[in-house]
Amino acid sequence: MVTYWIATAVWGGSSVVWVEVVRDLYHVLSHHWSPLYRLHAWHHRVFRPDLTRVSEAIYRQAHWRNDVPEALVMLLLSLLIWWLAYLWAPQQQLPALAGFLYSLVFLAGAIARGTGIKFADQFTDKTHLPGSFLTPPANWIVNRPYHWKHHFDNPKAYYSSTFTLLDKLMGTAVSLQGKTIAITGASGTLGKALLQHLHHRGAKLIALTSQEQMVSLTVNGENLPIKTITWQVGQESDLAAELQKVDILILNHGINLHGNRSKEAIAKSYEVNTFSSWRLLELFFTTVRTNEDIACKEVWVNTSEAEVSPAFSPLYELTKRALGDLITLRRLDAPCVVRKLILGPFKSKLNPMGVMSANWVAQQIVQLAVRDVRNIIVTINPLTFVAFPIKEFWAGIYFKLFSNK
């Protein structure tokens, strides 16, 4: 009996997931095949950036030209799961029709909106409702800020309609094209590697460094100067005006004093590795004011694998763990997306004995970021992939239960 109900849940759930995949693939095709795009373009004509409608007539037409055909395709292809059940598990034919019923609901909603039935949009088109965004883009479920980005950030990304799975698989869950990205520690090994890979993604770059020299990249054999701003730890407020124009801030600076445990080393390590990043994080949060800011602004924080693993440098571990816990705490109320970079030992000035290549690490960071991975783990240590999620989950629960705004 238990096996039967498990099988029922699997067939029913799979049929619903399948029609959502069909829906998202139809959307992708609509942006790459002109006959479909001529219909889909009506949908993109409907909304202003505040999600108010340009015209009620266009809004209704968009549903007849885009949403109704989309729902009909979902309805038709939902029968594929039923057919598979008919062949392989006849007793599961009814659960396999869950996707068919799910598609019928979407078709009914599209028809209701197309005919102008009052309040139909309030119940069936929530991702297009106007109003202030209350949360940043969600990770696994498409909410209003997430879908807003498809309309007004990059129409060739953020294709998902309900679940973000397809975007994650395709690498279209976050678009870096045209984003202004500032990186601290930009003159370091990882900083330069990140600049290189972000440049390839079409980002506009700002190098934040304590070094008195211009940061540049080598692109196609030519030297490409990067906008460079010199700053010092303790002077984070000097960057306030510049951060207003930044879409993504990557906090990547730090020091490793290895075995030193003097009081001066303690003070310097906490100041650079923990409190400087925290101050910049809070400063950046003050720039998140509009719906566009909430949807598009992000912070990426290099807290290091030292959050959960020994780095054979006690002060480095202590300060990075403190930073990691502060980020976990602040993520509970963050006005924008905050990502953690949990990086294993890569070869750099801080760690000349590192195993991984900084270039490869940077490549993995970017590839995971565009898939909207919120905790980006790049390491050779398999234990980190187990230990960090457990630590992060329970720390988040603890902070949520025993703290408040």
Secondary structure as a PSIPRED ss2 file (coil, helix, strand):
# PSIPRED VFORMAT (PSIPRED V4.0)

   1 M C   1.000  0.000  0.000
   2 V H   0.000  1.000  0.000
   3 T H   0.000  1.000  0.000
   4 Y H   0.000  1.000  0.000
   5 W H   0.000  1.000  0.000
   6 I H   0.000  1.000  0.000
   7 A H   0.000  1.000  0.000
   8 T H   0.000  1.000  0.000
   9 A H   0.000  1.000  0.000
  10 V H   0.000  1.000  0.000
  11 W H   0.000  1.000  0.000
  12 G H   0.000  1.000  0.000
  13 G H   0.000  1.000  0.000
  14 S H   0.000  1.000  0.000
  15 S H   0.000  1.000  0.000
  16 V H   0.000  1.000  0.000
  17 V H   0.000  1.000  0.000
  18 W H   0.000  1.000  0.000
  19 V H   0.000  1.000  0.000
  20 E H   0.000  1.000  0.000
  21 V H   0.000  1.000  0.000
  22 V H   0.000  1.000  0.000
  23 R H   0.000  1.000  0.000
  24 D H   0.000  1.000  0.000
  25 L H   0.000  1.000  0.000
  26 Y H   0.000  1.000  0.000
  27 H H   0.000  1.000  0.000
  28 V H   0.000  1.000  0.000
  29 L H   0.000  1.000  0.000
  30 S H   0.000  1.000  0.000
  31 H C   1.000  0.000  0.000
  32 H C   1.000  0.000  0.000
  33 W C   1.000  0.000  0.000
  34 S H   0.000  1.000  0.000
  35 P H   0.000  1.000  0.000
  36 L H   0.000  1.000  0.000
  37 Y H   0.000  1.000  0.000
  38 R H   0.000  1.000  0.000
  39 L H   0.000  1.000  0.000
  40 H H   0.000  1.000  0.000
  41 A H   0.000  1.000  0.000
  42 W H   0.000  1.000  0.000
  43 H H   0.000  1.000  0.000
  44 H H   0.000  1.000  0.000
  45 R H   0.000  1.000  0.000
  46 V C   1.000  0.000  0.000
  47 F E   0.000  0.000  1.000
  48 R C   1.000  0.000  0.000
  49 P C   1.000  0.000  0.000
  50 D C   1.000  0.000  0.000
  51 L C   1.000  0.000  0.000
  52 T C   1.000  0.000  0.000
  53 R E   0.000  0.000  1.000
  54 V C   1.000  0.000  0.000
  55 S C   1.000  0.000  0.000
  56 E H   0.000  1.000  0.000
  57 A H   0.000  1.000  0.000
  58 I H   0.000  1.000  0.000
  59 Y H   0.000  1.000  0.000
  60 R H   0.000  1.000  0.000
  61 Q H   0.000  1.000  0.000
  62 A H   0.000  1.000  0.000
  63 H H   0.000  1.000  0.000
  64 W H   0.000  1.000  0.000
  65 R H   0.000  1.000  0.000
  66 N H   0.000  1.000  0.000
  67 D H   0.000  1.000  0.000
  68 V H   0.000  1.000  0.000
  69 P H   0.000  1.000  0.000
  70 E H   0.000  1.000  0.000
  71 A H   0.000  1.000  0.000
  72 L H   0.000  1.000  0.000
  73 V H   0.000  1.000  0.000
  74 M H   0.000  1.000  0.000
  75 L H   0.000  1.000  0.000
  76 L H   0.000  1.000  0.000
  77 L H   0.000  1.000  0.000
  78 S H   0.000  1.000  0.000
  79 L H   0.000  1.000  0.000
  80 L H   0.000  1.000  0.000
  81 I H   0.000  1.000  0.000
  82 W H   0.000  1.000  0.000
  83 W H   0.000  1.000  0.000
  84 L H   0.000  1.000  0.000
  85 A H   0.000  1.000  0.000
  86 Y H   0.000  1.000  0.000
  87 L H   0.000  1.000  0.000
  88 W H   0.000  1.000  0.000
  89 A C   1.000  0.000  0.000
  90 P H   0.000  1.000  0.000
  91 Q H   0.000  1.000  0.000
  92 Q H   0.000  1.000  0.000
  93 Q C   1.000  0.000  0.000
  94 L C   1.000  0.000  0.000
  95 P H   0.000  1.000  0.000
  96 A H   0.000  1.000  0.000
  97 L H   0.000  1.000  0.000
  98 A H   0.000  1.000  0.000
  99 G H   0.000  1.000  0.000
 100 F H   0.000  1.000  0.000
 101 L H   0.000  1.000  0.000
 102 Y H   0.000  1.000  0.000
 103 S H   0.000  1.000  0.000
 104 L H   0.000  1.000  0.000
 105 V H   0.000  1.000  0.000
 106 F H   0.000  1.000  0.000
 107 L H   0.000  1.000  0.000
 108 A H   0.000  1.000  0.000
 109 G H   0.000  1.000  0.000
 110 A H   0.000  1.000  0.000
 111 I H   0.000  1.000  0.000
 112 A H   0.000  1.000  0.000
 113 R H   0.000  1.000  0.000
 114 G H   0.000  1.000  0.000
 115 T H   0.000  1.000  0.000
 116 G C   1.000  0.000  0.000
 117 I C   1.000  0.000  0.000
 118 K C   1.000  0.000  0.000
 119 F C   1.000  0.000  0.000
 120 A H   0.000  1.000  0.000
 121 D H   0.000  1.000  0.000
 122 Q H   0.000  1.000  0.000
 123 F H   0.000  1.000  0.000
 124 T H   0.000  1.000  0.000
 125 D C   1.000  0.000  0.000
 126 K H   0.000  1.000  0.000
 127 T H   0.000  1.000  0.000
 128 H H   0.000  1.000  0.000
 129 L C   1.000  0.000  0.000
 130 P C   1.000  0.000  0.000
 131 G C   1.000  0.000  0.000
 132 S C   1.000  0.000  0.000
 133 F C   1.000  0.000  0.000
 134 L C   1.000  0.000  0.000
 135 T C   1.000  0.000  0.000
 136 P C   1.000  0.000  0.000
 137 P C   1.000  0.000  0.000
 138 A C   1.000  0.000  0.000
 139 N C   1.000  0.000  0.000
 140 W C   1.000  0.000  0.000
 141 I E   0.000  0.000  1.000
 142 V C   1.000  0.000  0.000
 143 N C   1.000  0.000  0.000
 144 R H   0.000  1.000  0.000
 145 P H   0.000  1.000  0.000
 146 Y H   0.000  1.000  0.000
 147 H H   0.000  1.000  0.000
 148 W H   0.000  1.000  0.000
 149 K H   0.000  1.000  0.000
 150 H H   0.000  1.000  0.000
 151 H H   0.000  1.000  0.000
 152 F H   0.000  1.000  0.000
 153 D C   1.000  0.000  0.000
 154 N C   1.000  0.000  0.000
 155 P C   1.000  0.000  0.000
 156 K C   1.000  0.000  0.000
 157 A C   1.000  0.000  0.000
 158 Y C   1.000  0.000  0.000
 159 Y C   1.000  0.000  0.000
 160 S C   1.000  0.000  0.000
 161 S C   1.000  0.000  0.000
 162 T C   1.000  0.000  0.000
 163 F E   0.000  0.000  1.000
 164 T C   1.000  0.000  0.000
 165 L H   0.000  1.000  0.000
 166 L H   0.000  1.000  0.000
 167 D H   0.000  1.000  0.000
 168 K H   0.000  1.000  0.000
 169 L H   0.000  1.000  0.000
 170 M H   0.000  1.000  0.000
 171 G C   1.000  0.000  0.000
 172 T C   1.000  0.000  0.000
 173 A C   1.000  0.000  0.000
 174 V C   1.000  0.000  0.000
 175 S C   1.000  0.000  0.000
 176 L C   1.000  0.000  0.000
 177 Q C   1.000  0.000  0.000
 178 G C   1.000  0.000  0.000
 179 K C   1.000  0.000  0.000
 180 T E   0.000  0.000  1.000
 181 I E   0.000  0.000  1.000
 182 A E   0.000  0.000  1.000
 183 I E   0.000  0.000  1.000
 184 T E   0.000  0.000  1.000
 185 G C   1.000  0.000  0.000
 186 A C   1.000  0.000  0.000
 187 S C   1.000  0.000  0.000
 188 G C   1.000  0.000  0.000
 189 T H   0.000  1.000  0.000
 190 L H   0.000  1.000  0.000
 191 G H   0.000  1.000  0.000
 192 K H   0.000  1.000  0.000
 193 A H   0.000  1.000  0.000
 194 L H   0.000  1.000  0.000
 195 L H   0.000  1.000  0.000
 196 Q H   0.000  1.000  0.000
 197 H H   0.000  1.000  0.000
 198 L H   0.000  1.000  0.000
 199 H H   0.000  1.000  0.000
 200 H H   0.000  1.000  0.000
 201 R C   1.000  0.000  0.000
 202 G C   1.000  0.000  0.000
 203 A C   1.000  0.000  0.000
 204 K E   0.000  0.000  1.000
 205 L E   0.000  0.000  1.000
 206 I E   0.000  0.000  1.000
 207 A E   0.000  0.000  1.000
 208 L E   0.000  0.000  1.000
 209 T E   0.000  0.000  1.000
 210 S C   1.000  0.000  0.000
 211 Q C   1.000  0.000  0.000
 212 E C   1.000  0.000  0.000
 213 Q C   1.000  0.000  0.000
 214 M C   1.000  0.000  0.000
 215 V C   1.000  0.000  0.000
 216 S E   0.000  0.000  1.000
 217 L E   0.000  0.000  1.000
 218 T E   0.000  0.000  1.000
 219 V E   0.000  0.000  1.000
 220 N C   1.000  0.000  0.000
 221 G C   1.000  0.000  0.000
 222 E E   0.000  0.000  1.000
 223 N E   0.000  0.000  1.000
 224 L E   0.000  0.000  1.000
 225 P E   0.000  0.000  1.000
 226 I C   1.000  0.000  0.000
 227 K E   0.000  0.000  1.000
 228 T E   0.000  0.000  1.000
 229 I E   0.000  0.000  1.000
 230 T E   0.000  0.000  1.000
 231 W C   1.000  0.000  0.000
 232 Q C   1.000  0.000  0.000
 233 V C   1.000  0.000  0.000
 234 G C   1.000  0.000  0.000
 235 Q C   1.000  0.000  0.000
 236 E H   0.000  1.000  0.000
 237 S H   0.000  1.000  0.000
 238 D H   0.000  1.000  0.000
 239 L H   0.000  1.000  0.000
 240 A H   0.000  1.000  0.000
 241 A H   0.000  1.000  0.000
 242 E H   0.000  1.000  0.000
 243 L H   0.000  1.000  0.000
 244 Q C   1.000  0.000  0.000
 245 K C   1.000  0.000  0.000
 246 V C   1.000  0.000  0.000
 247 D C   1.000  0.000  0.000
 248 I E   0.000  0.000  1.000
 249 L E   0.000  0.000  1.000
 250 I E   0.000  0.000  1.000
 251 L E   0.000  0.000  1.000
 252 N C   1.000  0.000  0.000
 253 H C   1.000  0.000  0.000
 254 G C   1.000  0.000  0.000
 255 I C   1.000  0.000  0.000
 256 N C   1.000  0.000  0.000
 257 L C   1.000  0.000  0.000
 258 H C   1.000  0.000  0.000
 259 G C   1.000  0.000  0.000
 260 N C   1.000  0.000  0.000
 261 R C   1.000  0.000  0.000
 262 S C   1.000  0.000  0.000
 263 K H   0.000  1.000  0.000
 264 E H   0.000  1.000  0.000
 265 A H   0.000  1.000  0.000
 266 I H   0.000  1.000  0.000
 267 A H   0.000  1.000  0.000
 268 K H   0.000  1.000  0.000
 269 S H   0.000  1.000  0.000
 270 Y H   0.000  1.000  0.000
 271 E H   0.000  1.000  0.000
 272 V H   0.000  1.000  0.000
 273 N H   0.000  1.000  0.000
 274 T H   0.000  1.000  0.000
 275 F H   0.000  1.000  0.000
 276 S H   0.000  1.000  0.000
 277 S H   0.000  1.000  0.000
 278 W H   0.000  1.000  0.000
 279 R H   0.000  1.000  0.000
 280 L H   0.000  1.000  0.000
 281 L H   0.000  1.000  0.000
 282 E H   0.000  1.000  0.000
 283 L H   0.000  1.000  0.000
 284 F H   0.000  1.000  0.000
 285 F H   0.000  1.000  0.000
 286 T C   1.000  0.000  0.000
 287 T C   1.000  0.000  0.000
 288 V C   1.000  0.000  0.000
 289 R C   1.000  0.000  0.000
 290 T C   1.000  0.000  0.000
 291 N H   0.000  1.000  0.000
 292 E H   0.000  1.000  0.000
 293 D H   0.000  1.000  0.000
 294 I H   0.000  1.000  0.000
 295 A H   0.000  1.000  0.000
 296 C H   0.000  1.000  0.000
 297 K C   1.000  0.000  0.000
 298 E E   0.000  0.000  1.000
 299 V E   0.000  0.000  1.000
 300 W E   0.000  0.000  1.000
 301 V E   0.000  0.000  1.000
 302 N E   0.000  0.000  1.000
 303 T C   1.000  0.000  0.000
 304 S C   1.000  0.000  0.000
 305 E H   0.000  1.000  0.000
 306 A H   0.000  1.000  0.000
 307 E H   0.000  1.000  0.000
 308 V C   1.000  0.000  0.000
 309 S C   1.000  0.000  0.000
 310 P C   1.000  0.000  0.000
 311 A C   1.000  0.000  0.000
 312 F C   1.000  0.000  0.000
 313 S C   1.000  0.000  0.000
 314 P H   0.000  1.000  0.000
 315 L H   0.000  1.000  0.000
 316 Y H   0.000  1.000  0.000
 317 E H   0.000  1.000  0.000
 318 L H   0.000  1.000  0.000
 319 T H   0.000  1.000  0.000
 320 K H   0.000  1.000  0.000
 321 R H   0.000  1.000  0.000
 322 A H   0.000  1.000  0.000
 323 L H   0.000  1.000  0.000
 324 G H   0.000  1.000  0.000
 325 D H   0.000  1.000  0.000
 326 L H   0.000  1.000  0.000
 327 I H   0.000  1.000  0.000
 328 T H   0.000  1.000  0.000
 329 L H   0.000  1.000  0.000
 330 R H   0.000  1.000  0.000
 331 R H   0.000  1.000  0.000
 332 L C   1.000  0.000  0.000
 333 D C   1.000  0.000  0.000
 334 A C   1.000  0.000  0.000
 335 P C   1.000  0.000  0.000
 336 C C   1.000  0.000  0.000
 337 V E   0.000  0.000  1.000
 338 V E   0.000  0.000  1.000
 339 R E   0.000  0.000  1.000
 340 K E   0.000  0.000  1.000
 341 L E   0.000  0.000  1.000
 342 I E   0.000  0.000  1.000
 343 L E   0.000  0.000  1.000
 344 G C   1.000  0.000  0.000
 345 P C   1.000  0.000  0.000
 346 F E   0.000  0.000  1.000
 347 K C   1.000  0.000  0.000
 348 S C   1.000  0.000  0.000
 349 K C   1.000  0.000  0.000
 350 L C   1.000  0.000  0.000
 351 N C   1.000  0.000  0.000
 352 P C   1.000  0.000  0.000
 353 M C   1.000  0.000  0.000
 354 G C   1.000  0.000  0.000
 355 V C   1.000  0.000  0.000
 356 M E   0.000  0.000  1.000
 357 S C   1.000  0.000  0.000
 358 A H   0.000  1.000  0.000
 359 N H   0.000  1.000  0.000
 360 W H   0.000  1.000  0.000
 361 V H   0.000  1.000  0.000
 362 A H   0.000  1.000  0.000
 363 Q H   0.000  1.000  0.000
 364 Q H   0.000  1.000  0.000
 365 I H   0.000  1.000  0.000
 366 V H   0.000  1.000  0.000
 367 Q H   0.000  1.000  0.000
 368 L H   0.000  1.000  0.000
 369 A H   0.000  1.000  0.000
 370 V C   1.000  0.000  0.000
 371 R C   1.000  0.000  0.000
 372 D C   1.000  0.000  0.000
 373 V C   1.000  0.000  0.000
 374 R C   1.000  0.000  0.000
 375 N E   0.000  0.000  1.000
 376 I E   0.000  0.000  1.000
 377 I E   0.000  0.000  1.000
 378 V E   0.000  0.000  1.000
 379 T C   1.000  0.000  0.000
 380 I C   1.000  0.000  0.000
 381 N C   1.000  0.000  0.000
 382 P H   0.000  1.000  0.000
 383 L H   0.000  1.000  0.000
 384 T H   0.000  1.000  0.000
 385 F H   0.000  1.000  0.000
 386 V H   0.000  1.000  0.000
 387 A H   0.000  1.000  0.000
 388 F H   0.000  1.000  0.000
 389 P H   0.000  1.000  0.000
 390 I H   0.000  1.000  0.000
 391 K H   0.000  1.000  0.000
 392 E H   0.000  1.000  0.000
 393 F H   0.000  1.000  0.000
 394 W H   0.000  1.000  0.000
 395 A H   0.000  1.000  0.000
 396 G H   0.000  1.000  0.000
 397 I H   0.000  1.000  0.000
 398 Y H   0.000  1.000  0.000
 399 F H   0.000  1.000  0.000
 400 K H   0.000  1.000  0.000
 401 L H   0.000  1.000  0.000
 402 F C   1.000  0.000  0.000
 403 S C   1.000  0.000  0.000
 404 N C   1.000  0.000  0.000
 405 K C   1.000  0.000  0.000
